[in-house]
Amino acid sequence: MITNAIQDDIDSFYFEDAAETFGPLPPPVRVQLLEEGMGLTNGDRDKEYGPPAVNMAASAALKKAMREHMVRDISGAELEALDMALTKIGRLITGTPKRDTYVDAATYLAIAGEIGIGDT
């Protein structure tokens, strides 16, 4: 059994001594990803897509309306492609129109069409 004192010695050896020898360790990947996401969503993306709560509410309303009016069975894959297109449309109606968002929406609709009607 490792006691707290032994664990402290191990931690000191591996972490504190290593930092003194090799310099500070970079933050873990999970922290790097969160920091990158914070930078993206706390600036230009807000200007481009509108506030996240508004943008996501619009996308959710579009998806809800689609589901309420579906009259045929739609595969999970086709439904996901349609959902992604509606996510992009939600961005377009709540933010600044961008060519990339139109291209993304069209691409997701093309994927949905390929899944829904197949190669004809």
C-alpha positions in Angstrom: 0.0 0.0 0.0 1.3 3.5 -0.9 0.9 6.0 1.9 0.3 9.7 1.3 3.9 10.5 2.2 5.2 8.0 -0.4 2.8 9.3 -3.0 3.9 12.8 -2.3 7.6 11.8 -2.8 6.6 10.1 -6.1 4.7 13.2 -7.3 7.6 15.4 -6.3 10.1 13.3 -8.1 8.1 13.0 -11.3 6.4 16.4 -11.5 8.3 19.0 -9.6 11.8 17.7 -10.3 10.9 17.2 -13.9 9.7 20.7 -14.2 12.9 22.0 -12.8 15.0 19.9 -15.1 13.0 20.2 -18.3 11.0 23.4 -17.8 7.3 23.7 -17.5 5.2 21.0 -19.1 2.7 22.0 -21.8 -0.9 21.8 -20.7 -2.7 18.5 -21.5 -4.3 18.2 -24.9 -7.8 18.5 -23.3 -6.9 21.9 -21.9 -5.4 23.0 -25.2 -8.6 22.0 -27.0 -10.8 23.9 -24.5 -8.6 27.0 -24.8 -8.8 26.9 -28.6 -12.5 26.5 -28.4 -12.9 29.4 -26.0 -10.9 31.6 -28.4 -13.1 30.6 -31.3 -16.4 30.9 -29.6 -15.7 34.1 -27.7 -15.1 36.5 -30.6 -15.4 36.1 -34.4 -17.8 33.2 -34.2 -20.2 35.2 -32.2 -20.1 37.9 -34.8 -20.4 35.4 -37.7 -23.2 33.2 -36.3 -24.8 35.3 -33.6 -25.0 34.4 -29.9 -24.9 30.6 -29.4 -28.2 30.5 -27.5 -30.0 32.3 -30.4 -28.2 30.3 -33.1 -28.8 27.0 -31.5 -32.5 27.8 -30.7 -33.0 28.6 -34.3 -31.4 25.4 -35.5 -33.4 23.4 -32.9 -36.7 25.0 -34.0 -35.9 24.1 -37.7 -35.1 20.5 -36.7 -38.3 20.2 -34.6 -40.4 21.5 -37.5 -38.8 19.0 -39.8 -39.5 16.1 -37.5 -43.1 17.2 -36.9 -43.8 17.2 -40.7 -41.9 14.0 -41.7 -44.3 11.6 -43.5 -41.8 9.0 -44.5 -39.2 6.9 -42.7 -35.8 8.5 -42.9 -32.7 6.6 -42.1 -30.5 7.8 -39.3 -27.7 8.7 -41.7 -30.0 10.8 -44.0 -31.6 12.5 -40.9 -28.2 13.4 -39.6 -27.2 15.0 -42.9 -30.5 16.9 -42.9 -29.9 18.0 -39.3 -26.4 19.3 -40.2 -27.9 21.3 -43.2 -30.4 22.8 -40.8 -27.6 23.6 -38.3 -25.9 25.6 -41.1 -29.2 27.3 -42.1 -29.6 28.2 -38.4 -26.3 30.0 -38.6 -27.3 31.8 -41.8 -30.5 33.2 -40.4 -29.0 34.4 -37.1 -25.6 35.7 -38.2 -23.6 37.1 -41.0 -24.0 35.1 -44.3 -20.8 33.4 -45.3 -20.0 31.5 -48.5 -18.5 28.7 -46.5 -21.8 28.2 -44.6 -23.8 28.1 -47.8 -21.4 25.5 -49.3 -21.6 23.4 -46.1 -25.4 23.5 -46.1 -25.5 22.5 -49.8 -23.0 19.7 -49.3 -25.0 18.3 -46.4 -28.2 18.4 -48.5 -26.3 16.6 -51.4 -25.2 13.9 -48.9 -28.8 13.6 -47.7 -29.9 13.2 -51.3 -27.3 10.6 -52.0 -28.4 8.6 -49.0 -32.1 9.2 -49.5 -32.4 8.4 -53.2 -29.1 6.5 -53.8 -27.4 6.3 -57.1 -30.1 6.7 -59.8 
